[in-house]
Amino acid sequence: MKYGIWRTRYTRLIKNTFEGWLFINGQPLIFESEIQALNELKRLEKMIYDANIKHEVKKYCEVVK
Protein backbone atom coordinates (compact mmCIF):
# COMPACT_ATOMS: atom_id res chain seq x y z
CA MET A 1 0.00 0.00 0.00
CA LYS A 2 1.30 3.46 -0.86
CA TYR A 3 0.43 6.73 0.80
CA GLY A 4 0.30 10.29 -0.44
CA ILE A 5 -0.43 13.76 0.86
CA TRP A 6 -3.88 15.11 0.01
CA ARG A 7 -4.33 18.87 -0.11
CA THR A 8 -7.61 20.72 0.28
CA ARG A 9 -7.61 24.47 -0.30
CA TYR A 10 -10.58 26.43 0.97
CA THR A 11 -11.65 29.83 -0.26
CA ARG A 12 -14.28 32.18 1.05
CA LEU A 13 -16.92 30.63 -1.16
CA ILE A 14 -17.66 26.94 -0.58
CA LYS A 15 -17.94 26.42 -4.34
CA ASN A 16 -14.29 27.41 -4.76
CA THR A 17 -12.75 24.50 -2.85
CA PHE A 18 -9.83 22.75 -4.57
CA GLU A 19 -8.67 19.25 -3.71
CA GLY A 20 -6.00 16.94 -5.01
CA TRP A 21 -2.75 15.10 -4.42
CA LEU A 22 0.30 17.14 -3.59
CA PHE A 23 2.69 17.23 -6.56
CA ILE A 24 6.33 18.28 -6.62
CA ASN A 25 7.99 18.86 -9.99
CA GLY A 26 5.01 17.29 -11.77
CA GLN A 27 5.18 14.03 -9.79
CA PRO A 28 2.82 13.02 -6.97
CA LEU A 29 4.45 12.90 -3.56
CA ILE A 30 4.13 9.16 -2.78
CA PHE A 31 5.57 7.14 0.11
CA GLU A 32 5.96 3.43 0.82
CA SER A 33 4.63 3.69 4.38
CA GLU A 34 2.18 5.81 6.29
CA ILE A 35 4.91 6.79 8.77
CA GLN A 36 7.07 8.24 5.98
CA ALA A 37 4.11 10.25 4.71
CA LEU A 38 3.29 11.54 8.20
CA ASN A 39 6.91 12.60 8.75
CA GLU A 40 6.92 14.52 5.47
CA LEU A 41 3.57 16.10 6.33
CA LYS A 42 4.98 17.35 9.65
CA ARG A 43 8.02 18.77 7.84
CA LEU A 44 5.81 20.57 5.32
CA GLU A 45 3.59 22.00 8.04
CA LYS A 46 6.63 23.49 9.77
CA MET A 47 7.79 25.16 6.54
CA ILE A 48 4.43 26.29 5.16
CA TYR A 49 1.47 27.50 7.19
CA ASP A 50 -1.71 28.62 5.51
CA ALA A 51 -4.99 28.59 7.41
CA ASN A 52 -6.85 28.04 4.12
CA ILE A 53 -5.04 24.81 3.22
CA LYS A 54 -5.51 21.46 4.93
CA HIS A 55 -3.07 18.60 4.33
CA GLU A 56 -3.71 14.98 5.29
CA VAL A 57 -2.22 11.56 4.60
CA LYS A 58 -4.38 9.19 2.54
CA LYS A 59 -3.93 5.86 0.82
CA TYR A 60 -2.79 6.50 -2.74
CA CYS A 61 -4.03 4.48 -5.66
CA GLU A 62 -3.62 5.10 -9.34
CA VAL A 63 -6.36 4.35 -11.82
CA VAL A 64 -4.87 2.52 -14.78
CA LYS A 65 -7.03 2.27 -17.89
C-alpha positions as CSV (number, residue, x, y, z in Angstrom):
1,M,0.0,0.0,0.0
2,K,1.3,3.5,-0.9
3,Y,0.4,6.7,0.8
4,G,0.3,10.3,-0.4
5,I,-0.4,13.8,0.9
6,W,-3.9,15.1,0.0
7,R,-4.3,18.9,-0.1
8,T,-7.6,20.7,0.3
9,R,-7.6,24.5,-0.3
10,Y,-10.6,26.4,1.0
11,T,-11.7,29.8,-0.3
12,R,-14.3,32.2,1.1
13,L,-16.9,30.6,-1.2
14,I,-17.7,26.9,-0.6
15,K,-17.9,26.4,-4.3
16,N,-14.3,27.4,-4.8
17,T,-12.8,24.5,-2.9
18,F,-9.8,22.8,-4.6
19,E,-8.7,19.2,-3.7
20,G,-6.0,16.9,-5.0
21,W,-2.8,15.1,-4.4
22,L,0.3,17.1,-3.6
23,F,2.7,17.2,-6.6
24,I,6.3,18.3,-6.6
25,N,8.0,18.9,-10.0
26,G,5.0,17.3,-11.8
27,Q,5.2,14.0,-9.8
28,P,2.8,13.0,-7.0
29,L,4.5,12.9,-3.6
30,I,4.1,9.2,-2.8
31,F,5.6,7.1,0.1
32,E,6.0,3.4,0.8
33,S,4.6,3.7,4.4
34,E,2.2,5.8,6.3
35,I,4.9,6.8,8.8
36,Q,7.1,8.2,6.0
37,A,4.1,10.2,4.7
38,L,3.3,11.5,8.2
39,N,6.9,12.6,8.8
40,E,6.9,14.5,5.5
41,L,3.6,16.1,6.3
42,K,5.0,17.4,9.7
43,R,8.0,18.8,7.8
44,L,5.8,20.6,5.3
45,E,3.6,22.0,8.0
46,K,6.6,23.5,9.8
47,M,7.8,25.2,6.5
48,I,4.4,26.3,5.2
49,Y,1.5,27.5,7.2
50,D,-1.7,28.6,5.5
51,A,-5.0,28.6,7.4
52,N,-6.8,28.0,4.1
53,I,-5.0,24.8,3.2
54,K,-5.5,21.5,4.9
55,H,-3.1,18.6,4.3
56,E,-3.7,15.0,5.3
57,V,-2.2,11.6,4.6
58,K,-4.4,9.2,2.5
59,K,-3.9,5.9,0.8
60,Y,-2.8,6.5,-2.7
61,C,-4.0,4.5,-5.7
62,E,-3.6,5.1,-9.3
63,V,-6.4,4.4,-11.8
64,V,-4.9,2.5,-14.8
65,K,-7.0,2.3,-17.9
